[in-house]
C-alpha cells in the first residue's frame, strides 16, 4: 500500500500539525524522528539542499517539504466527502476522463498509477475479482469500478449547478494584429 514517511521531531509544531492531520484523516504513515536517527537527518538535508527543514514527507517516492494541510489534502485525495483514490493509468481514456472530471469539480484525489506500483495492480485485481479494470476509484475505501461522471457526481455530492472548467491555457485578445492585448492564464478555474 502507499507508504508515507514523515521526517520530523517531537518538538516541532509543524510536525505535530502534519501528524495530527494525517491521523484525523485515517492516513497511515511512519514517523521518523530526525533527532534520533542520523540517517534520517542526512536524508532530509539531502532532499532540502543541505537544510534540515521539517516536516519533510515522502509519499510514493516524492518529497514534500513542510506542506500545509491544504497541500496534504490535495496530494492525498482528502475531501469533505471522504478520501478519494483513483487507481488507473495515463494511457487509459476512462482514467483521463475521471481525472479531468474530478479536477474540473475541485475534488482532491490521490492518483495511483497501476503500471508503476505492483501493489496497486494487485489491489485493483482484488477489488475486481481478478480483473484489471481501471479506473477503479475508492471513496473512503468503498470501491467503484469505472464509474461514469453521473455516478461520480452522485457519490461525491457535486453541485452540478455550479459549472466551471479548468483549462491548461486560455488566450484572450483583440485579434491577430493586436498581440499586446494577449493574456495567458494557466491552470485556473473560470
KANORTA-V871078 format. One record per residue. RES is the residue in one letter. PSI is psi in radians with two decimals (* if undefined). Layout:
res=RES psi=PSI
res=RES psi=PSI
This chain:
res=X psi=3.10
res=X psi=2.09
res=X psi=2.24
res=X psi=2.18
res=X psi=2.27
res=X psi=1.88
res=X psi=2.20
res=X psi=-2.81
res=X psi=2.63
res=X psi=-0.51
res=X psi=-0.20
res=X psi=2.07
res=X psi=-0.64
res=X psi=-0.58
res=X psi=-0.75
res=X psi=-0.71
res=X psi=-0.84
res=X psi=-0.75
res=X psi=-0.78
res=X psi=-0.77
res=X psi=-0.78
res=X psi=-0.76
res=X psi=-0.77
res=X psi=-0.49
res=X psi=0.29
res=X psi=0.68
res=X psi=2.11
res=X psi=2.43
res=X psi=2.85
res=X psi=2.19
res=X psi=2.26
res=X psi=2.03
res=X psi=2.00
res=X psi=-0.33
res=X psi=-0.40
res=X psi=-0.23
res=X psi=1.84
res=X psi=-0.61
res=X psi=-0.66
res=X psi=-0.71
res=X psi=-0.79
res=X psi=-0.68
res=X psi=-0.80
res=X psi=-0.74
res=X psi=-0.63
res=X psi=-0.71
res=X psi=-0.66
res=X psi=0.61
res=X psi=0.83
res=X psi=-0.09
res=X psi=2.52
res=X psi=1.36
res=X psi=2.15
res=X psi=2.63
res=X psi=2.54
res=X psi=2.19
res=X psi=2.51
res=X psi=2.04
res=X psi=1.98
res=X psi=0.80
res=X psi=-0.11
res=X psi=2.40
res=X psi=2.57
res=X psi=2.07
res=X psi=2.11
res=X psi=0.97
res=X psi=2.50
res=X psi=3.09
res=X psi=-0.57
res=X psi=-0.75
res=X psi=-0.73
res=X psi=-0.73
res=X psi=-0.75
res=X psi=-0.81
res=X psi=-0.65
res=X psi=-0.02
res=X psi=0.59
res=X psi=2.21
res=X psi=2.93
res=X psi=-0.61
res=X psi=-0.07
res=X psi=3.12
res=X psi=2.19
res=X psi=2.14
res=X psi=2.28
res=X psi=1.94
res=X psi=2.12
res=X psi=-2.79
res=X psi=2.63
res=X psi=-0.49
res=X psi=-0.20
res=X psi=2.08
res=X psi=-0.66
res=X psi=-0.56
res=X psi=-0.75
res=X psi=-0.70
res=X psi=-0.84
res=X psi=-0.75
res=X psi=-0.78
res=X psi=-0.76
res=X psi=-0.81
res=X psi=-0.78
res=X psi=-0.82
res=X psi=-0.50
res=X psi=0.24
res=X psi=0.48
res=X psi=2.17
res=X psi=2.39
res=X psi=2.62
res=X psi=1.85
res=X psi=2.18
res=X psi=1.97
res=X psi=1.99
res=X psi=-0.35
res=X psi=-0.32
res=X psi=-0.50
res=X psi=2.09
res=X psi=-0.69
res=X psi=-0.56
res=X psi=-0.72
res=X psi=-0.76
res=X psi=-0.68
res=X psi=-0.78
res=X psi=-0.76
res=X psi=-0.68
res=X psi=-0.76
res=X psi=-0.68
res=X psi=0.58
res=X psi=0.84
res=X psi=-0.08
res=X psi=2.56
res=X psi=1.32
res=X psi=2.14
res=X psi=2.62
res=X psi=2.51
res=X psi=2.15
res=X psi=2.28
res=X psi=2.24
res=X psi=1.94
res=X psi=0.81
res=X psi=0.21
res=X psi=2.20
res=X psi=2.56
res=X psi=2.14
res=X psi=2.08
res=X psi=0.97
res=X psi=2.49
res=X psi=3.08
res=X psi=-0.58
res=X psi=-0.78
res=X psi=-0.73
res=X psi=-0.68
res=X psi=-0.77
res=X psi=-0.85
res=X psi=-0.63
res=X psi=0.13
res=X psi=0.84
res=X psi=2.32
res=X psi=1.86
res=X psi=-0.26
res=X psi=-0.61
res=X psi=1.72
res=X psi=2.24
res=X psi=2.67
res=X psi=2.61
res=X psi=2.18
res=X psi=2.53
res=X psi=-0.75
res=X psi=2.43
res=X psi=2.36
res=X psi=2.13
res=X psi=2.17
res=X psi=3.12
res=X psi=0.17
res=X psi=3.10
res=X psi=-0.50
res=X psi=-0.19
res=X psi=1.18
res=X psi=-0.35
res=X psi=-0.13
res=X psi=0.29
res=X psi=2.31
res=X psi=2.42
res=X psi=2.32
res=X psi=2.31
res=X psi=2.32
res=X psi=0.93
res=X psi=2.66
res=X psi=2.29
res=X psi=*
